[in-house]
């Protein structure tokens, strides 16, 4: 695995059928009333029928002929009424049957809008420890219908396939069919794994968006463990991702999310970042349609961070990570794992994000508020931060003006010092926010910063 670090919208409500139902209600009442009325008439007429043969009956005289004819007419009418009553009973039955069909529709009028389906795509290969990933996803998944789990397996590893299949219908198991080696430049022979990963991602995302017709997806690699509010986090942020064109992904990962470098008391705090974090990230179909035609043969995560793909767009990331990687071995051969990744703090407190106001993440509000917080903070020196000579609760601003200064400060203060296309990990407009000895530090360029320099890589 490459340890790469990816106006309020509401789903359209169904058309209320209450008006249509109100028009049908008189028809139901009329049919019921007609049914009762005909039964009452029938009872009255039957009381007037002559008693059966063999019983004493008054003898009718000629003078009584008129009443006798009237009774005969009434009895004929009764027969007609009985036949009509049978028809009315059939009509009433049809009305009742139609009412049973209207019932669920009527209930929908007061139900909440249809919830979006956000599948989880697990990228797997040859790790039987995918079980740890799947167990946590299934444990915290609030709904199988709203969050189907799709495991796309490359490599053809039999033991891993057996683990995935052991979950039966709880997950969908897809197998990437092309297991052939990829022709690569001689200098890239040792990077064959990265080429296969890029091929697999392309195939798997095409399955999700084209064959399965989903409109969004959260991509998780097989060595990630998720937090209890993982699903809640992505459900809350999907409307923002769809409505804000300056966003292109939502990630569960904070590159500088090691214990001691985050504010554990603020698991609800979210940021925008210009750096694609990956490691549990959500994208929508429209973005895939943009990226798929030019998808790279290898190193897809570095490629996606290039300005030609990012186009100035940002991702949302959390203060406290909602994923934790437990896979030291992979194509990256444990790069960063021992020094950084194994110490990432995984959130343990459930945050009800769907009930929170996340509008502060929208542009331009976020940029204005964040920049004001950064550049109104007292400016301190590297030595002040390093030696803990900070007075007050913070936050504080530590400024850098060169690539070398950034890398020196970042490395010695314990945060990740590499840049991709000039963008620092977890950075937003050049600013990296982290905690140091319980105080918020903004590692920031000078005021007036305008753009990243791709040569800072």
C-alpha positions in Angstrom: 0.0 0.0 0.0 1.2 3.5 -0.7 0.8 5.4 2.5 -0.6 8.4 0.8 -2.2 10.9 3.2 -6.8 12.4 0.3 -25.4 26.9 0.8 -26.6 23.8 2.7 -27.7 20.9 0.5 -30.5 18.6 1.2 -31.5 15.6 -0.8 -34.7 16.3 -2.8 -37.8 15.4 -0.8 -40.4 13.1 -2.5 -43.6 14.9 -3.8 -46.2 14.9 -0.9 -49.2 12.9 -2.0 -51.5 14.3 0.7 -53.5 16.4 -1.7 -54.1 13.5 -4.0 -55.1 11.4 -1.0 -57.5 14.1 0.3 -59.4 13.9 -3.0 -59.7 10.1 -2.8 -60.9 10.1 0.9 -64.6 11.2 0.0 -64.7 8.3 -2.5 -63.7 5.9 0.3 -66.3 7.3 2.7 -69.0 7.3 0.0 -68.4 3.7 -0.8 -68.6 2.7 2.9 -71.8 4.7 3.4 -73.4 3.1 0.3 -72.5 -0.3 1.6 -74.2 0.4 5.0 -77.3 1.9 3.3 -77.9 -1.0 1.0 -77.6 -3.4 3.9 -80.2 -1.4 5.9 -82.6 -1.4 2.9 -82.2 -5.1 2.4 -83.0 -5.8 6.1 -86.2 -3.7 5.9 -87.3 -5.4 2.8 -86.6 -8.9 4.0 -88.8 -8.2 7.0 -91.7 -7.7 4.5 -91.2 -11.1 2.7 -94.0 -13.7 3.1 -93.2 -16.5 5.6 -92.1 -19.8 4.1 -94.6 -22.4 2.8 -96.4 -24.5 5.4 -96.8 -21.7 7.9 -100.1 -19.9 8.7 -100.6 -17.0 6.3 -103.5 -14.5 6.1 -105.7 -15.2 3.1 -105.6 -12.5 0.5 -108.9 -11.4 -0.9 -109.5 -9.6 -4.1 -109.7 -6.4 -2.2 -106.2 -7.1 -1.0 -104.9 -7.5 -4.5 -103.3 -4.1 -4.6 -101.2 -4.5 -1.5 -100.2 -8.0 -2.8 -99.0 -6.5 -6.0 -97.1 -3.9 -4.1 -95.3 -6.5 -2.0 -94.4 -8.4 -5.1 -92.9 -5.2 -6.6 -91.0 -4.6 -3.4 -89.6 -8.2 -3.4 -88.5 -7.7 -7.0 -86.8 -4.5 -6.0 -85.1 -6.3 -3.1 -83.7 -8.9 -5.6 -82.4 -6.0 -7.7 -81.0 -4.4 -4.6 -79.3 -7.6 -3.6 -77.6 -7.9 -7.0 -76.6 -4.3 -6.8 -75.3 -4.8 -3.3 -73.0 -7.5 -4.6 -71.6 -5.1 -7.1 -71.2 -2.5 -4.3 -69.4 -5.0 -2.1 -66.9 -5.6 -4.9 -66.4 -1.9 -5.4 -65.9 -1.4 -1.7 -63.3 -4.2 -1.7 -61.5 -2.6 -4.5 -61.5 0.7 -2.6 -60.1 -1.0 0.4 -57.4 -2.6 -1.7 -56.4 0.7 -3.2 -56.4 2.3 0.2 -53.9 -0.3 1.4 -51.7 0.8 -1.5 -52.1 4.5 -0.7 -51.2 3.8 2.9 -47.3 3.6 2.5 -47.4 6.5 0.1 -49.3 8.6 2.6 -46.7 7.6 5.3 -44.0 8.8 3.0 -45.4 12.3 3.1 -44.4 12.6 6.7 -41.2 10.5 6.4 -37.7 12.1 6.2 -36.2 12.7 2.8 -34.6 9.6 1.2 -31.1 9.2 2.6 -28.1 9.1 0.2 -26.3 5.7 -0.2 -22.6 6.0 0.5 -20.8 2.7 -0.3 -17.5 1.8 1.3 -14.9 0.5 -1.2 -12.2 -1.6 0.5 -9.1 -1.9 -1.6 -7.6 -5.3 -0.8 -4.8 -7.5 -2.1 -2.9 -10.1 -0.1 -3.4 -9.1 3.6 -5.5 -11.6 5.5 -5.6 -8.9 8.2 -8.3 -7.3 6.0 -10.5 -9.0 8.7 -9.6 -6.3 11.2 -10.7 -3.6 8.7 -14.0 -5.3 7.9 -14.8 -6.2 11.5 -14.7 -2.6 12.5 -16.6 -1.4 9.5 -19.4 -3.9 10.2 -19.4 -3.1 13.9 -19.9 0.7 13.4 -22.0 0.6 10.2 -25.4 2.1 11.0 -27.2 0.7 8.0 -26.4 -2.0 5.5 -28.7 -0.4 2.9 -27.1 3.1 3.3 -23.5 1.8 3.4 -22.9 -1.3 1.4 -19.4 -2.6 1.8 -17.6 -3.5 -1.5 -14.3 -5.3 -1.2 -12.3 -5.1 -4.4 -9.4 -7.6 -4.4 -6.4 -7.6 -6.6 -3.4 -10.1 -6.5 -5.5 -13.3 -6.5 -4.4 -14.2 -3.0 -6.4 -17.3 -2.0 -6.1 -16.9 1.7 -7.3 -13.3 1.6 -10.1 -14.2 -0.7 -11.2 -16.9 1.8 -11.3 -14.3 4.6 -13.4 -11.9 2.5 -15.8 -14.7 1.4 -16.3 -15.7 5.1 -18.5 -12.6 5.5 -21.0 -13.9 3.1 -23.7 -11.5 2.1 -22.5 -8.8 4.5 -20.0 -7.6 1.9 -19.7 -7.7 -1.9 -16.5 -9.4 -3.1 -15.2 -8.1 -6.4 -12.0 -9.6 -8.0 -9.8 -7.5 -10.3 -9.5 -9.8 -13.3 -6.2 -8.6 -14.8 -3.4 -10.1 -12.7 -0.7 -9.8 -15.3 2.6 -7.9 -14.8 2.7 -4.4 -16.2 5.4 -3.4 -18.6 7.3 -0.6 -16.9 10.5 1.4 -17.7 13.6 -0.5 -16.5 14.3 2.1 -13.8 10.8 1.4 -12.4 11.0 -2.3 -12.0 11.1 -2.0 -8.3 7.9 0.1 -8.5 5.8 -2.6 -10.2 3.6 -2.7 -7.1 2.6 1.0 -7.5 1.6 0.4 -11.2 -0.6 -2.5 -10.1 -2.2 -0.4 -7.4 -3.0 2.4 -9.8 -4.6 -0.2 -12.2 -6.6 -1.6 -9.4 -7.9 1.7 -8.2 -9.1 2.6 -11.7 -10.8 -0.7 -12.2 -12.5 -0.7 -8.7 -13.8 2.9 -9.0 -15.2 2.1 -12.4 -17.0 -0.8 -10.9 -18.5 1.4 -8.2 -19.5 4.3 -10.4 -20.3 2.7 -13.7 -21.3 -0.9 -13.1 -23.0 -0.4 -9.7 -24.2 3.2 -10.5 -23.3 4.8 -7.2 -22.9 8.5 -7.0 -20.4 8.7 -4.1 -18.0 6.4 -2.4 -15.6 6.3 0.6 -12.3 4.5 -0.3 -10.6 2.5 2.4 -7.5 0.4 2.1 -7.4 -3.0 3.7 -5.0 -2.0 6.5 -7.2 0.8 8.0 -9.2 0.6 11.2 -12.1 3.1 11.5 -13.4 5.2 14.4 -16.9 4.8 15.9 -18.2 7.9 14.1 -16.5 7.1 10.8 -19.9 6.8 9.0 -21.4 9.7 10.8 -18.5 11.9 9.7 -18.9 11.1 6.0 -22.7 11.3 6.0 -22.6 14.8 7.5 -20.0 16.1 5.0 -21.4 14.7 1.8 -23.9 17.6 1.3 -21.0 20.1 1.8 -18.8 18.2 -0.7 -21.6 18.3 -3.3 -22.6 21.9 -2.8 -19.2 23.6 -2.5 -17.2 23.5 -5.8 -14.0 24.5 -4.0 -14.0 21.1 -2.3 -13.1 17.9 -4.1 -12.7 15.3 -1.3 -13.4 14.5 2.4 -10.7 12.6 4.3 -10.8 10.8 7.6 -7.0 11.4 8.1 -4.8 14.0 9.7 -1.2 13.7 8.6 0.0 15.3 11.8 -2.6 13.5 13.9 -0.2 11.9 16.4 -1.1 11.8 20.0 0.1 15.0 21.6 -0.1 17.0 18.3 -3.9 17.2 18.3 -6.4 18.7 20.6 -8.0 15.6 22.0 -10.7 17.7 23.6 -11.9 18.9 20.2 -12.8 15.8 18.2 -15.5 17.9 16.5 -13.0 20.3 15.0 -12.6 20.1 11.2 -10.3 21.9 8.7 -9.9 22.5 5.0 -6.6 21.4 3.6 -4.9 21.9 0.2 -3.1 18.6 0.7 -4.8 15.4 -0.5 -4.7 13.2 2.6 -6.1 9.9 1.4 -6.3 7.1 4.0 -10.1 6.9 4.1 -11.5 9.5 1.6 -14.8 10.3 -0.1 -15.3 11.4 -3.7 -18.3 11.9 -5.9 -19.0 10.5 -9.3 -18.5 13.8 -11.0 -14.9 14.0 -9.8 -14.2 10.4 -11.0 -15.6 11.3 -14.5 -13.1 14.2 -14.5 -10.1 12.1 -13.4 -10.7 8.7 -14.9 -9.8 9.6 -18.6 -6.3 10.8 -17.5 -5.8 8.4 -14.6 -2.0 7.7 -14.3 -0.2 4.3 -14.8 1.4 4.6 -11.3 1.8 6.8 -8.2 -1.8 7.9 -8.4 -1.6 9.6 -5.0 1.3 11.9 -6.0 -0.4 12.6 -9.3 -3.7 13.6 -7.8 -1.8 16.2 -5.7 -0.5 18.0 -8.7 -1.9 21.5 -9.6 -3.2 20.1 -12.9 -5.6 17.8 -11.0 -6.3 19.8 -7.9 -7.2 23.1 -9.6 -7.0 25.0 -6.3 -9.6 22.7 -4.6 -9.4 21.6 -1.0 -10.3 18.6 1.1 -11.9 18.5 4.5 -9.9 16.8 7.2 -10.5 16.2 11.0 -8.4 17.4 13.9 -8.5 13.8 15.3 -8.2 11.1 12.7 -11.1 8.7 12.0 -8.8 6.1 10.5 -5.7 4.3 11.8 -3.3 2.3 9.7 -2.0 -0.9 11.1 -0.2 -2.1 7.9 3.5 -1.6 8.3 4.3 -3.9 5.3 3.3 -2.8 1.8 4.7 -1.5 -1.4 5.9 1.6 0.5 8.0 -0.7 2.7 6.9 0.9 5.9 7.7 4.5 4.8 6.8 6.9 7.7 5.1 4.1 9.6 7.5 3.6 12.5 8.1 7.3 12.9 4.6 8.7 12.4 1.8 6.5 11.3 1.8 4.0 14.2 1.3 6.9 16.7 -1.7 8.5 15.0 -4.5 9.0 17.5 -7.7 7.3 16.5 -10.8 9.1 17.7 -12.8 7.2 20.3 -15.6 9.7 21.1 -18.7 9.6 18.9 -19.4 13.1 17.5 -22.9 13.6 16.1 -21.7 15.5 13.0 -25.0 15.3 11.2 -26.5 17.4 14.0 -23.8 20.1 13.9 -23.6 23.3 11.9 -20.7 22.7 9.5 -21.3 25.8 7.4 -18.1 27.3 8.8 -16.2 25.1 6.4 -17.6 26.8 3.3 -15.6 29.3 1.4 -15.1 32.2 1.6 -16.2 32.2 5.3 -13.6 29.6 6.2 -10.7 31.3 4.6 -11.5 34.7 6.1 -12.0 33.3 9.6 -9.0 31.0 9.5 -6.6 33.6 8.2 -7.7 36.1 10.8 -7.1 33.5 13.5 -3.6 32.8 12.2 -2.3 36.3 11.6 -3.8 37.8 14.7 -2.0 35.3 16.9 1.2 36.5 18.6 4.3 35.8 16.4 6.9 33.6 18.2 10.3 32.2 17.3 11.3 28.7 16.6 13.4 28.6 19.8 10.4 29.8 21.8 8.3 26.9 20.6 11.1 24.3 20.8 12.0 25.2 24.3 8.5 25.7 25.5 9.0 29.4 26.3 5.4 30.5 25.4 3.4 32.7 27.7 -0.4 32.3 27.6 -2.7 29.7 26.2 -2.2 30.5 22.6 -2.6 30.2 19.7 0.8 31.3 18.4 2.1 31.9 14.9 5.5 30.7 13.9 6.5 32.1 10.4 8.7 30.6 7.7 9.7 32.1 4.4 11.8 29.5 2.7 11.5 25.8 1.9 14.5 25.0 4.1 13.1 27.0 7.0 9.8 25.1 6.8 11.5 21.7 6.7 13.8 22.6 9.6 10.9 23.8 11.8 8.6 20.9 10.9 11.2 18.2 11.4 12.4 19.5 14.7 9.0 20.2 16.1 7.8 16.7 15.2 5.4 17.2 12.3 5.8 15.8 8.8 8.2 17.9 6.8 7.7 16.7 3.2 5.8 18.6 0.6 4.0 17.5 -2.6 3.8 20.0 -5.5 4.9 22.5 -2.9 2.0 21.8 -0.5 2.8 20.7 3.1 0.9 17.9 4.6 -2.3 19.1 6.3 -1.5 22.6 5.0 -4.1 25.2 4.0 -2.9 28.3 2.2 0.6 27.4 3.4 -0.4 27.1 7.1 0.0 23.9 9.1 -1.9 23.8 12.4 -0.8 21.5 15.2 -0.5 21.3 19.0 2.8 21.6 20.8 2.9 21.1 24.6 -0.8 21.8 24.8 -0.8 25.0 22.8 -2.0 25.6 19.2 0.8 26.5 16.8 0.3 27.9 13.3 3.4 27.2 11.1 2.7 29.9 8.5 4.2 31.8 5.6 4.4 35.6 5.9 1.1 37.6 5.5 0.2 38.1 1.8 0.9 34.5 0.8 -0.7 33.9 -2.6 0.2 30.5 -4.1 2.3 27.4 -3.6 5.7 26.9 -5.3 5.8 23.5 -7.0 9.6 23.5 -6.8 9.2 23.1 -3.0 9.0 19.4 -3.3 
